[in-house]
């Protein structure tokens, strides 16, 4: 049945109704009732982007559109049906008509919180624009209703446009006055305390950092954390009530203190170059002796220590034999080179895992063996610390493990315990770094483990509980921004390897923080900028996702200066970003030291 046809007859129905009312002397009442009706949906044509809408996986596009110049495009994926919603103020015991135009398969339009019967309507298949309409009556005490649209799991993108909610407007009142008296309190290297005077009629307050809303609080104080050391920030506060948000207060600024010594040694340079050295194998890049690594490299990860079996926890570091690596140095020469690098202020670590080194600490016995075997390697070679490069199936989450802050899965819990034990054993100067793939970190913005309804890859976001548990002891996180599929950024757009855009979006997520699996009540907090380096392949031979020196420079400009950003808008500026990591030193030598020269040219 074509549901649009009854709507086409409405003018005639209205005329007949008016005529009947006039005959009974009620024309004035009908006109007054109709005058009270209005379209209450905010930005229903999406001409102002997503203003007024809260979307899990939505954006605005210029084509296709039903009218105007913009429409909504939302893409369901996994356990997310790409819901977009807004809450509207309504009158109790009143009639409303909800309407909108949609394209796609299994597209829903509905209203919840009506106080009577919540309603929805849907289009099973709409290759062209199709109008959906439904009606409802509010309950005797209902003053707010949520209208929404969503798709269905895994069925592809849908479009929506010209969404209206027609009926009598509710009593919205007025937004409160802007707060006054905003001032700073305690300022640390990573946080700023704020307070302000109370505002009459305010039910809460929104805190802004550099123009971006970062907190909602009920009282007249807040502490903004997750900031970068030695960085200037601007803060404002707005008052909030049911009628909306006030204008923002006057701006106050604060500069965070110098970085503390938490998370590893304080003698790393402000901007560090990190690279992996093929120490246990050879490949097409050729063997590079440790003593021949140029002075530019500040952190050298010896690749790799690998387990005797996936679940043993017994890690061995076998140096490359001369038959495979012509020109390999002796153990004595290798150890002497380590000491020489350390005397020059460099850090030399053992990296555990790699693509072929699956490590699964399924038992406490494996955990204890891991600690003892890794300690033996560190002690034998006099190393500065440990890099965790678990890939493949090393980390995954059990089906009931849904909170990254309180993990339950043995391989996760045992790894955290092992790392804390090693940190405690070697003290504050112990260097701890991690090199996860984007699948295990940034993908957690969309998916975490198997998901609420199951069926997802249990490895999705599986590094997040480890990073979070170790964040106070973590020296560097350098996610591998290579060999990656498209990943959704905080702009709810998918970003792909091969340009500065990918590195900017992925790094912005780490420095801004993000809701895990789209849950606004389950936010992964930002890391400090001095804890983050960007992982890139040194050459096209080293891995998928190589970018030119110009794109590397563009990435650094955007993140440290907020210039040269292209189409992605970051949520901050981080001049304290630690630096760059690459796979690998060997491949960079093979490529004429291009990556090293780009780093040196930028940071000096």
MIGU-202642 format. One record per residue (C-alpha): residue in three letters; x, y, z. Coordinates in nm, 4 decimals. Layout:
BEGIN
R  res        px        py        pz
R  ALA         X         Y         Z
...
//
This chain:
BEGIN
R  res        px        py        pz
R  UNK    0.0000    0.0000    0.0000
R  UNK    0.1277    0.3486   -0.0855
R  UNK    0.1233    0.5221    0.2501
R  UNK    0.1779    0.8626    0.0940
R  UNK   -0.1733    0.8740   -0.0580
R  UNK   -0.3705    0.9449    0.2615
R  UNK   -0.1397    1.2396    0.3206
R  UNK   -0.2196    1.3755   -0.0240
R  UNK   -0.5891    1.3960    0.0734
R  UNK   -0.5248    1.5906    0.3942
R  UNK   -0.6024    1.9382    0.2504
R  UNK   -0.9516    1.8177    0.1504
R  UNK   -1.0046    1.6600    0.4925
R  UNK   -0.8948    1.9810    0.6605
R  UNK   -1.1339    2.1842    0.4411
R  UNK   -1.4301    1.9596    0.5226
R  UNK   -1.3452    1.9707    0.8922
R  UNK   -1.3236    2.3497    0.8886
R  UNK   -1.6571    2.3706    0.7095
R  UNK   -1.8229    2.1439    0.9652
R  UNK   -1.6797    2.3447    1.2532
R  UNK   -1.7908    2.6700    1.0982
R  UNK   -2.1433    2.5334    1.0829
R  UNK   -2.1372    2.4812    1.4586
R  UNK   -1.9658    2.8078    1.5445
R  UNK   -1.6273    2.6495    1.6245
R  UNK   -1.4076    2.7905    1.3468
R  UNK   -1.2029    3.0099    1.5822
R  UNK   -1.1192    2.7176    1.8124
R  UNK   -1.0018    2.5040    1.5189
R  UNK   -0.7809    2.7839    1.3862
R  UNK   -0.6244    2.8341    1.7284
R  UNK   -0.5533    2.4631    1.7606
R  UNK   -0.3930    2.4484    1.4179
R  UNK   -0.1853    2.7593    1.4923
R  UNK   -0.0336    2.5840    1.7920
R  UNK    0.1049    2.3042    1.5751
R  UNK    0.4639    2.3373    1.4522
R  UNK    0.7496    2.1276    1.3251
R  UNK    0.9432    2.0531    1.6419
R  UNK    1.2290    1.8514    1.4872
R  UNK    1.5566    2.0380    1.4906
R  UNK    1.7633    2.0321    1.1700
R  UNK    1.5358    1.7671    1.0191
R  UNK    1.6847    1.8308    0.6748
R  UNK    2.0423    1.7880    0.8016
R  UNK    2.1394    2.1192    0.6404
R  UNK    2.3468    2.1996    0.9519
R  UNK    2.5349    1.8722    0.9588
R  UNK    2.4366    1.6563    1.2562
R  UNK    2.3470    1.9534    1.4767
R  UNK    2.0727    1.8404    1.7140
R  UNK    2.1212    1.4706    1.6343
R  UNK    2.3144    1.2042    1.8202
R  UNK    2.4375    0.9354    1.5797
R  UNK    2.6452    0.6230    1.6367
R  UNK    2.7649    0.5940    1.2755
R  UNK    2.6199    0.8824    1.0796
R  UNK    2.7399    1.1675    0.8637
R  UNK    2.5884    1.4138    0.6184
R  UNK    2.6205    1.3917    0.2405
R  UNK    2.5317    1.6144   -0.0547
R  UNK    2.3980    1.3280   -0.2663
R  UNK    2.1476    1.1722   -0.2674
R  UNK    1.9182    1.4287   -0.1032
R  UNK    1.5399    1.4536   -0.0946
R  UNK    1.5430    1.8323   -0.0729
R  UNK    1.7916    2.1038    0.0097
R  UNK    2.1642    2.0345   -0.0110
R  UNK    2.2219    1.7679    0.2576
R  UNK    2.0887    1.4406    0.3902
R  UNK    2.1850    1.1853    0.6516
R  UNK    2.3920    0.8804    0.5601
R  UNK    2.4334    0.6185    0.8336
R  UNK    2.6038    0.2821    0.8058
R  UNK    2.5069   -0.0132    1.0289
R  UNK    2.7937   -0.2501    1.1066
R  UNK    2.8313   -0.5474    1.3373
R  UNK    2.6205   -0.4880    1.6482
R  UNK    2.5484   -0.1234    1.5588
R  UNK    2.2270   -0.0370    1.3723
R  UNK    2.3477    0.3226    1.3046
R  UNK    2.0815    0.4936    1.5156
R  UNK    2.0416    0.8725    1.4915
R  UNK    1.8167    1.0374    1.7498
R  UNK    1.7151    1.3666    1.9066
R  UNK    1.5012    1.4506    2.2063
R  UNK    1.2171    1.7003    2.1547
R  UNK    1.0110    1.8978    2.4057
R  UNK    0.6385    1.8220    2.3688
R  UNK    0.3055    1.8860    2.5449
R  UNK    0.1345    1.6198    2.7553
R  UNK   -0.1772    1.4505    2.6219
R  UNK   -0.1262    1.5813    2.2678
R  UNK   -0.1294    1.4351    1.9174
R  UNK    0.1846    1.4301    1.6969
R  UNK    0.2735    1.3221    1.3435
R  UNK    0.6255    1.2002    1.2724
R  UNK    0.7340    1.1887    0.9088
R  UNK    1.0511    1.1554    0.7042
R  UNK    1.1946    1.0425    0.3725
R  UNK    1.4341    0.7461    0.3553
R  UNK    1.6381    0.5395    0.1106
R  UNK    1.7852    0.1949    0.1664
R  UNK    1.6865   -0.1424    0.3059
R  UNK    1.5261   -0.1920    0.6466
R  UNK    1.5154    0.1759    0.7416
R  UNK    1.3208    0.2620    1.0571
R  UNK    1.1618    0.5869    1.1767
R  UNK    1.0139    0.5988    1.5242
R  UNK    0.9490    0.7721    1.8557
R  UNK    1.0175    0.6505    2.2096
R  UNK    0.9310    0.7838    2.5534
R  UNK    0.5839    0.8882    2.4381
R  UNK    0.4210    0.7967    2.7683
R  UNK    0.1627    0.5895    2.5816
R  UNK    0.2617    0.3468    2.3043
R  UNK    0.5992    0.3985    2.1397
R  UNK    0.5720    0.3825    1.7609
R  UNK    0.7872    0.3047    1.4589
R  UNK    0.7460    0.2483    1.0885
R  UNK    0.9905    0.1112    0.8350
R  UNK    1.0766    0.0603    0.4714
R  UNK    1.1864   -0.2901    0.3793
R  UNK    1.3386   -0.1767    0.0517
R  UNK    1.3493    0.1815   -0.0741
R  UNK    1.5803    0.2169   -0.3779
R  UNK    1.4459    0.5711   -0.4186
R  UNK    1.3178    0.8204   -0.1636
R  UNK    1.0157    0.6848    0.0258
R  UNK    0.8124    0.8738    0.2834
R  UNK    0.7469    0.7144    0.6222
R  UNK    0.4773    0.8502    0.8553
R  UNK    0.3461    0.7507    1.1957
R  UNK    0.1431    0.9180    1.4696
R  UNK    0.1289    0.9001    1.8473
R  UNK   -0.0279    1.0686    2.1463
R  UNK    0.1763    1.1734    2.4472
R  UNK    0.0939    1.0601    2.7979
R  UNK   -0.0636    1.2848    3.0612
R  UNK    0.2765    1.3826    3.2069
R  UNK    0.5060    1.3430    2.9040
R  UNK    0.7121    1.6530    2.8214
R  UNK    1.0001    1.5008    2.6198
R  UNK    0.9996    1.2449    2.3379
R  UNK    1.2932    1.0947    2.1462
R  UNK    1.2577    1.0617    1.7698
R  UNK    1.4998    0.8403    1.5810
R  UNK    1.5945    0.6635    1.2636
R  UNK    1.8075    0.3522    1.2259
R  UNK    1.8960    0.0754    0.9854
R  UNK    1.9479   -0.2943    1.0392
R  UNK    2.2597   -0.4901    1.1261
R  UNK    2.4928   -0.5495    0.8336
R  UNK    2.2508   -0.4372    0.5619
R  UNK    2.4549   -0.1423    0.4345
R  UNK    2.4147    0.2335    0.4494
R  UNK    2.0787    0.4073    0.4569
R  UNK    1.9810    0.7711    0.3915
R  UNK    1.7235    0.9942    0.5609
R  UNK    1.6071    1.3501    0.4975
R  UNK    1.3338    1.6012    0.5829
R  UNK    1.2333    1.4502    0.9158
R  UNK    0.9479    1.6398    1.0806
R  UNK    0.7552    1.6121    1.4058
R  UNK    0.4367    1.8159    1.3776
R  UNK    0.2264    1.8984    1.6820
R  UNK    0.1912    2.1489    1.9667
R  UNK    0.5185    2.2745    2.1108
R  UNK    0.5976    2.2146    2.4749
R  UNK    0.6887    2.4672    2.7408
R  UNK    1.0594    2.5024    2.6790
R  UNK    1.1306    2.8000    2.8998
R  UNK    1.4595    2.9812    2.8512
R  UNK    1.8186    2.8640    2.8700
R  UNK    2.0043    2.9909    3.1757
R  UNK    2.2450    3.2821    3.1794
R  UNK    2.6122    3.2125    3.1022
R  UNK    2.8303    3.1285    3.4039
R  UNK    3.0571    3.3908    3.5563
R  UNK    3.3641    3.3717    3.7748
R  UNK    3.5353    3.0893    3.5844
R  UNK    3.8807    3.0339    3.7350
R  UNK    4.1540    2.7723    3.7439
R  UNK    4.2636    2.5779    4.0479
R  UNK    4.5318    2.3122    4.0738
R  UNK    4.7248    2.2642    3.7493
R  UNK    4.9383    1.9524    3.6974
R  UNK    5.1269    1.8205    3.3972
R  UNK    4.8130    1.6448    3.2715
R  UNK    4.5114    1.8156    3.4345
R  UNK    4.3520    2.1517    3.5145
R  UNK    4.0971    2.2093    3.7920
R  UNK    3.8183    2.4618    3.7186
R  UNK    3.5441    2.6245    3.9244
R  UNK    3.2788    2.8917    3.8651
R  UNK    2.9830    3.0674    4.0271
R  UNK    2.6436    2.8926    4.0309
R  UNK    2.3775    3.0005    3.7789
R  UNK    2.0094    3.0275    3.8662
R  UNK    1.7843    2.7755    3.6862
R  UNK    2.0817    2.5666    3.5684
R  UNK    2.0509    2.1903    3.6063
R  UNK    2.4088    2.1227    3.4960
R  UNK    2.7107    2.2630    3.3174
R  UNK    2.9068    2.1838    3.0002
R  UNK    3.2853    2.2251    3.0082
R  UNK    3.4695    2.3215    2.6877
R  UNK    3.8407    2.2795    2.6125
R  UNK    3.9728    2.4702    2.3115
R  UNK    3.6178    2.5019    2.1804
R  UNK    3.5281    2.1314    2.2155
R  UNK    3.2870    2.0020    2.4803
R  UNK    3.4764    1.7586    2.7035
R  UNK    3.2592    1.7155    3.0141
R  UNK    2.9075    1.7513    3.1510
R  UNK    2.8897    1.8059    3.5285
R  UNK    2.6140    1.8778    3.7772
R  UNK    2.8150    2.0966    4.0156
R  UNK    3.0209    2.4143    3.9821
R  UNK    3.3628    2.2559    3.9506
R  UNK    3.5413    2.0108    3.7245
R  UNK    3.8867    1.8700    3.6586
R  UNK    3.9833    1.8295    3.2956
R  UNK    4.2391    1.5484    3.2700
R  UNK    4.4250    1.3649    2.9964
R  UNK    4.6100    1.6808    2.8923
R  UNK    4.9582    1.7061    2.7468
R  UNK    5.2427    1.8451    2.9582
R  UNK    5.3779    2.1949    2.8928
R  UNK    5.0771    2.2845    2.6779
R  UNK    4.8455    2.5894    2.6856
R  UNK    4.4693    2.5258    2.6922
R  UNK    4.1642    2.7523    2.6790
R  UNK    3.8523    2.6698    2.8845
R  UNK    3.4900    2.7884    2.8873
R  UNK    3.1752    2.6734    3.0667
R  UNK    2.8089    2.6866    2.9644
R  UNK    2.5050    2.6430    3.1893
R  UNK    2.2389    2.3886    3.0888
R  UNK    1.8704    2.3273    3.1610
R  UNK    1.5799    2.1621    2.9788
R  UNK    1.5493    2.4598    2.7451
R  UNK    1.9048    2.4238    2.6231
R  UNK    2.2532    2.5537    2.6768
R  UNK    2.3541    2.9094    2.7623
R  UNK    2.6152    3.1131    2.5851
R  UNK    2.9632    3.0189    2.6998
R  UNK    3.1448    3.1976    2.9770
R  UNK    3.4488    3.4160    2.9378
R  UNK    3.7627    3.2157    2.8526
R  UNK    4.0349    3.1278    3.0993
R  UNK    4.3678    2.9768    2.9988
R  UNK    4.6118    2.7502    3.1760
R  UNK    4.9429    2.5922    3.0826
R  UNK    5.0080    2.2425    3.2131
R  UNK    5.3301    2.1659    3.3957
R  UNK    5.6359    1.9807    3.2709
R  UNK    5.5990    1.6018    3.2294
R  UNK    5.6531    1.3911    3.5381
R  UNK    5.8630    1.0775    3.5494
R  UNK    5.5686    0.8388    3.5430
R  UNK    5.5511    0.5872    3.2624
R  UNK    5.9215    0.5313    3.2186
R  UNK    6.2496    0.7196    3.2152
R  UNK    6.2464    1.0976    3.1948
R  UNK    6.5699    1.1060    2.9937
R  UNK    6.4070    1.0219    2.6607
R  UNK    6.4385    1.3179    2.4232
R  UNK    6.1317    1.5380    2.3824
R  UNK    6.0863    1.3893    2.0350
R  UNK    6.2090    1.0352    1.9827
R  UNK    6.2689    0.8152    1.6793
R  UNK    6.1837    0.4492    1.7445
R  UNK    6.2755    0.1599    1.5180
R  UNK    6.2791   -0.2192    1.5089
R  UNK    6.6098   -0.3912    1.4324
R  UNK    6.5953   -0.7378    1.2749
R  UNK    6.8160   -0.9132    1.5277
R  UNK    6.6922   -1.2733    1.5095
R  UNK    6.6229   -1.3185    1.1388
R  UNK    6.7031   -1.1939    0.7895
R  UNK    6.4792   -1.0915    0.5042
R  UNK    6.4994   -0.8864    0.1885
R  UNK    6.6163   -0.5754    0.3728
R  UNK    6.9498   -0.7311    0.4707
R  UNK    7.1155   -0.7606    0.8102
R  UNK    7.2198   -0.4451    0.9988
R  UNK    7.4670   -0.4632    1.2840
R  UNK    7.3556   -0.2866    1.6006
R  UNK    7.6764   -0.0808    1.6079
R  UNK    7.5921    0.0490    1.2580
R  UNK    7.2549    0.1931    1.3591
R  UNK    7.2821    0.5747    1.3186
R  UNK    7.2680    0.8059    1.6196
R  UNK    6.9256    0.9388    1.5178
R  UNK    6.7530    0.6288    1.6564
R  UNK    6.6565    0.6896    2.0203
R  UNK    6.4757    0.3625    2.0975
R  UNK    6.5913    0.0396    1.9323
R  UNK    6.3609   -0.2620    1.9586
R  UNK    6.5385   -0.5940    1.9071
R  UNK    6.3061   -0.8114    1.6996
R  UNK    6.2045   -1.0603    1.8218
R  UNK    6.1801   -1.2676    2.1360
R  UNK    5.9430   -1.5559    2.0624
R  UNK    5.7787   -1.8313    2.2727
R  UNK    5.8703   -2.1975    2.2575
R  UNK    5.4963   -2.2574    2.2061
R  UNK    5.1976   -2.0266    2.1943
R  UNK    5.0846   -2.1023    2.5509
R  UNK    5.4145   -2.1816    2.7267
R  UNK    5.5053   -1.8259    2.8232
R  UNK    5.8675   -1.9320    2.7738
R  UNK    6.0290   -1.6547    2.5657
R  UNK    6.3587   -1.7098    2.3886
R  UNK    6.5785   -1.4617    2.2029
R  UNK    6.7914   -1.6390    1.9433
R  UNK    7.0214   -1.4121    1.7502
R  UNK    7.0410   -1.4552    1.3753
R  UNK    7.2980   -1.7219    1.2730
R  UNK    7.5813   -1.6327    1.0353
R  UNK    7.4423   -1.8754    0.7765
R  UNK    7.1289   -1.6614    0.7490
R  UNK    7.2778   -1.3209    0.8318
R  UNK    7.6234   -1.2740    0.6747
R  UNK    7.8322   -1.0297    0.8747
R  UNK    7.6438   -1.0862    1.2010
R  UNK    7.8444   -0.9763    1.5044
R  UNK    7.9449   -1.2067    1.7894
R  UNK    7.7549   -1.2080    2.1183
R  UNK    8.0366   -1.0117    2.2778
R  UNK    8.0277   -0.7499    2.0027
R  UNK    7.6485   -0.7356    2.0224
R  UNK    7.6536   -0.6751    2.3989
R  UNK    7.9257   -0.4137    2.3589
R  UNK    7.7138   -0.2349    2.1006
R  UNK    7.4194   -0.2298    2.3443
R  UNK    7.6371   -0.0646    2.6099
R  UNK    7.7685    0.1875    2.3577
R  UNK    7.4161    0.2832    2.2548
R  UNK    7.3133    0.3221    2.6172
R  UNK    7.6187    0.5358    2.6901
R  UNK    7.5017    0.7613    2.4061
R  UNK    7.1599    0.7982    2.5725
R  UNK    6.9742    0.5427    2.3609
R  UNK    6.7319    0.2780    2.4866
R  UNK    6.7612   -0.0821    2.3699
R  UNK    6.4602   -0.3103    2.4298
R  UNK    6.3638   -0.6685    2.3603
R  UNK    6.0458   -0.6848    2.1526
R  UNK    5.8258   -0.9869    2.2222
R  UNK    5.5943   -1.1362    1.9614
R  UNK    5.5779   -1.0171    1.6029
R  UNK    5.3727   -1.1754    1.3296
R  UNK    5.5127   -1.5243    1.3968
R  UNK    5.5368   -1.5091    1.7761
R  UNK    5.1899   -1.5809    1.9152
R  UNK    5.1892   -1.5411    2.2952
R  UNK    4.8889   -1.6559    2.4975
R  UNK    4.9310   -1.6494    2.8752
R  UNK    4.6346   -1.8730    2.9439
R  UNK    4.7483   -1.9810    3.2928
R  UNK    4.9246   -1.8283    3.5920
R  UNK    5.2055   -2.0799    3.5342
R  UNK    5.2557   -1.9388    3.1826
R  UNK    5.2478   -1.5886    3.3314
R  UNK    5.5232   -1.6722    3.5796
R  UNK    5.7317   -1.8396    3.3092
R  UNK    5.6915   -1.5298    3.0938
R  UNK    5.8226   -1.3079    3.3724
R  UNK    6.1215   -1.5291    3.4468
R  UNK    6.2179   -1.5904    3.0823
R  UNK    6.1863   -1.2240    2.9810
R  UNK    6.3863   -1.1216    3.2876
R  UNK    6.6596   -1.3618    3.1836
R  UNK    6.6864   -1.1990    2.8397
R  UNK    6.6889   -0.8471    2.9858
R  UNK    6.9558   -0.9392    3.2386
R  UNK    7.1764   -1.1304    2.9949
R  UNK    7.1962   -0.8432    2.7473
R  UNK    7.1632   -0.5558    2.9934
R  UNK    6.8537   -0.4150    2.8194
R  UNK    6.6513   -0.1086    2.9167
R  UNK    6.3086   -0.2653    2.8945
R  UNK    6.0430   -0.4462    2.6981
R  UNK    5.8267   -0.3902    2.3910
R  UNK    5.4992   -0.5841    2.3589
R  UNK    5.4238   -0.6587    1.9932
R  UNK    5.1489   -0.9203    2.0330
R  UNK    4.9717   -0.9801    1.7031
R  UNK    4.7437   -1.2366    1.5409
R  UNK    4.5573   -1.4411    1.8006
R  UNK    4.7686   -1.3553    2.1049
R  UNK    4.4958   -1.1401    2.2613
R  UNK    4.1213   -1.1961    2.2415
R  UNK    3.8307   -1.1398    2.4802
R  UNK    3.5959   -1.3955    2.6302
R  UNK    3.2265   -1.3474    2.5519
R  UNK    3.1492   -1.2196    2.9041
R  UNK    3.4393   -0.9709    2.9038
R  UNK    3.2713   -0.6407    2.8161
R  UNK    3.4421   -0.3771    3.0348
R  UNK    3.7970   -0.2753    2.9389
R  UNK    3.8438   -0.1272    3.2864
R  UNK    3.7793   -0.4618    3.4578
R  UNK    3.8995   -0.7426    3.2276
R  UNK    3.8173   -1.1075    3.3018
R  UNK    3.9862   -1.2992    3.0209
R  UNK    4.2906   -1.4973    3.1480
R  UNK    4.5255   -1.4027    2.8598
R  UNK    4.4513   -1.0350    2.9318
R  UNK    4.4624   -1.0535    3.3114
R  UNK    4.7819   -1.2606    3.3140
R  UNK    4.9605   -1.0292    3.0717
R  UNK    4.8753   -0.7258    3.2834
R  UNK    4.9976   -0.9054    3.5937
R  UNK    5.3226   -1.0054    3.4214
R  UNK    5.3927   -0.6510    3.3026
R  UNK    5.3252   -0.5044    3.6454
R  UNK    5.5614   -0.7605    3.7986
R  UNK    5.8396   -0.6721    3.5532
R  UNK    5.7876   -0.3008    3.6134
R  UNK    5.8060   -0.3504    3.9891
R  UNK    6.1184   -0.5651    3.9555
R  UNK    6.3183   -0.3164    3.7445
R  UNK    6.1824    0.0098    3.8848
R  UNK    6.1005    0.3518    3.7444
R  UNK    6.3689    0.3456    3.4745
R  UNK    6.2194    0.0368    3.3097
R  UNK    6.1035    0.1234    2.9573
R  UNK    5.7702   -0.0333    2.8578
R  UNK    5.6378    0.0145    2.5046
R  UNK    5.3598   -0.1452    2.3016
R  UNK    5.3060   -0.1808    1.9264
R  UNK    4.9507   -0.3100    1.8711
R  UNK    4.7710   -0.3071    1.5388
R  UNK    4.4755   -0.0723    1.4817
R  UNK    4.2404   -0.3732    1.4949
R  UNK    4.3231   -0.4156    1.8642
R  UNK    4.2976   -0.0470    1.9618
R  UNK    4.1129    0.2091    1.7468
R  UNK    3.8646   -0.0476    1.6147
R  UNK    3.7403   -0.0555    1.9757
R  UNK    3.5553    0.2692    1.9013
R  UNK    3.3059    0.0599    1.7036
R  UNK    3.3480   -0.2952    1.8314
R  UNK    3.4695   -0.4519    2.1536
R  UNK    3.5097   -0.8272    2.1743
R  UNK    3.2200   -1.0410    2.0611
R  UNK    2.9709   -0.7574    2.1214
R  UNK    2.6415   -0.7444    2.3101
R  UNK    2.4758   -0.9887    2.0735
R  UNK    2.7789   -1.1993    1.9883
R  UNK    2.9135   -1.2763    1.6461
R  UNK    3.1957   -1.0198    1.6386
R  UNK    3.5661   -1.0991    1.6276
R  UNK    3.6714   -1.1445    1.9945
R  UNK    4.0039   -0.9746    1.9198
R  UNK    3.8424   -0.6377    1.8406
R  UNK    3.9787   -0.3782    2.0835
R  UNK    4.1524   -0.6472    2.2902
R  UNK    4.4601   -0.4327    2.3642
R  UNK    4.2517   -0.1613    2.5344
R  UNK    4.2378   -0.3253    2.8813
R  UNK    4.6156   -0.3834    2.8722
R  UNK    4.6935   -0.0252    2.7707
R  UNK    4.4505    0.1121    3.0268
R  UNK    4.5818   -0.0999    3.3130
R  UNK    4.9417   -0.0049    3.2328
R  UNK    4.8900    0.3609    3.1376
R  UNK    5.0747    0.4899    3.4465
R  UNK    5.3720    0.2632    3.3657
R  UNK    5.3607    0.2911    2.9876
R  UNK    5.6503    0.4766    2.8294
R  UNK    5.5318    0.4667    2.4692
R  UNK    5.2382    0.3407    2.2677
R  UNK    5.3134    0.3268    1.8972
R  UNK    5.0179    0.1686    1.7201
R  UNK    5.1012    0.0158    1.3829
R  UNK    4.9242    0.2468    1.1393
R  UNK    4.9932   -0.0015    0.8616
R  UNK    4.8691   -0.3394    0.7355
R  UNK    4.5290   -0.2136    0.8479
R  UNK    4.1808   -0.2130    0.7042
R  UNK    3.9665    0.1039    0.7072
R  UNK    3.9028    0.2283    1.0624
R  UNK    3.6319    0.4686    1.1767
R  UNK    3.7655    0.7861    1.3392
R  UNK    3.6035    1.0227    1.5871
R  UNK    3.4399    1.2021    1.2932
R  UNK    3.2463    0.8787    1.2276
R  UNK    3.4119    0.8493    0.8881
R  UNK    3.6172    0.5532    0.7724
R  UNK    3.9862    0.6312    0.7177
R  UNK    4.2193    0.4221    0.5044
R  UNK    4.5949    0.3822    0.4917
R  UNK    4.8140    0.5683    0.2501
R  UNK    4.7809    0.9343    0.3492
R  UNK    4.8336    1.1734    0.6372
R  UNK    4.4586    1.1593    0.7054
R  UNK    4.4836    0.8033    0.8409
R  UNK    4.7696    0.8822    1.0815
R  UNK    4.6024    1.2039    1.1983
R  UNK    4.2678    1.0382    1.2669
R  UNK    4.4169    0.7335    1.4413
R  UNK    4.6468    0.9437    1.6618
R  UNK    4.3722    1.1923    1.7453
R  UNK    4.1726    0.9016    1.8893
R  UNK    4.4541    0.8102    2.1280
R  UNK    4.5099    1.1687    2.2420
R  UNK    4.1395    1.2566    2.2734
R  UNK    3.9989    0.9314    2.4088
R  UNK    3.6887    0.7586    2.2746
R  UNK    3.3735    0.5734    2.3841
R  UNK    3.4329    0.2002    2.3549
R  UNK    3.1847    0.0269    2.1223
R  UNK    2.9970    0.3569    2.0996
R  UNK    2.9054    0.3542    2.4711
R  UNK    2.9230    0.7122    2.6027
R  UNK    2.9380    0.5745    2.9581
R  UNK    3.2432    0.3592    2.8822
R  UNK    3.5134    0.5977    2.7598
R  UNK    3.8756    0.4994    2.7021
R  UNK    4.0652    0.7983    2.8497
R  UNK    4.3250    0.9821    2.6406
R  UNK    4.6940    0.9083    2.6736
R  UNK    4.9490    1.1824    2.7330
R  UNK    5.1082    1.3157    2.4160
R  UNK    5.4549    1.2216    2.5424
R  UNK    5.3360    0.8591    2.5590
R  UNK    5.2416    0.8414    2.1916
R  UNK    5.4513    0.7842    1.8803
R  UNK    5.3058    0.7159    1.5342
R  UNK    5.3902    0.3832    1.3712
R  UNK    5.4670    0.3933    0.9990
R  UNK    5.6373    0.1576    0.7523
R  UNK    5.9803    0.2824    0.6423
R  UNK    5.9396    0.1839    0.2761
R  UNK    5.6840    0.0344    0.0416
R  UNK    5.8641   -0.2985    0.0941
R  UNK    5.8191   -0.2840    0.4703
R  UNK    5.4395   -0.2970    0.4822
R  UNK    5.1133   -0.1705    0.3378
R  UNK    5.0351    0.1910    0.4168
R  UNK    5.3681    0.3596    0.3398
R  UNK    5.3384    0.7376    0.2963
R  UNK    5.5748    0.9888    0.1408
R  UNK    5.7889    1.2310    0.3459
R  UNK    5.5448    1.5081    0.2531
R  UNK    5.2572    1.3117    0.4127
R  UNK    5.4678    1.2451    0.7240
R  UNK    5.5315    1.6190    0.7551
R  UNK    5.1633    1.6941    0.7016
R  UNK    5.0759    1.4498    0.9807
R  UNK    5.3153    1.6110    1.2258
R  UNK    5.2078    1.9649    1.1317
R  UNK    4.8445    1.8832    1.1979
R  UNK    4.8950    1.7076    1.5308
R  UNK    5.1609    1.9370    1.6807
R  UNK    5.0626    2.2728    1.5276
R  UNK    4.7038    2.2209    1.4020
R  UNK    4.8058    2.3340    1.0564
R  UNK    4.8096    2.1495    0.7232
R  UNK    4.5319    1.9197    0.8493
R  UNK    4.3410    1.8643    0.5289
R  UNK    3.9845    1.7411    0.5792
R  UNK    4.0164    1.6006    0.9319
R  UNK    3.9669    1.8346    1.2298
R  UNK    4.1619    1.7220    1.5352
R  UNK    4.0282    1.7640    1.8880
R  UNK    4.3427    1.9334    2.0162
R  UNK    4.7009    2.0391    1.9482
R  UNK    4.9830    1.8283    2.0895
R  UNK    5.3297    1.9835    2.0529
R  UNK    5.4501    1.7278    2.3078
R  UNK    5.3802    1.4325    2.0754
R  UNK    5.6738    1.2002    2.1407
R  UNK    5.7614    1.1107    1.7829
R  UNK    5.7636    0.8366    1.5216
R  UNK    5.8125    0.4599    1.5137
R  UNK    5.8924    0.2568    1.2054
R  UNK    5.9132   -0.0961    1.0831
R  UNK    6.2019   -0.1100    1.0468
R  UNK    6.5559    0.0215    1.0839
R  UNK    6.6708   -0.2443    0.8358
R  UNK    6.4105   -0.1394    0.5793
R  UNK    6.4957    0.2276    0.6276
R  UNK    6.8594    0.1508    0.5555
R  UNK    6.7447   -0.0410    0.2473
R  UNK    6.5485    0.2723    0.1414
R  UNK    6.8400    0.5117    0.1826
R  UNK    6.7414    0.6289    0.5342
R  UNK    6.4458    0.8300    0.3993
R  UNK    6.2349    0.7866    0.7143
R  UNK    6.5210    0.8863    0.9449
R  UNK    6.6009    1.1927    0.7342
R  UNK    6.2351    1.3013    0.7411
R  UNK    6.2279    1.2787    1.1209
R  UNK    6.5589    1.4628    1.1613
R  UNK    6.4505    1.7314    0.9174
R  UNK    6.1300    1.7955    1.1112
R  UNK    6.2440    1.7809    1.4724
R  UNK    6.6068    1.8819    1.4185
//
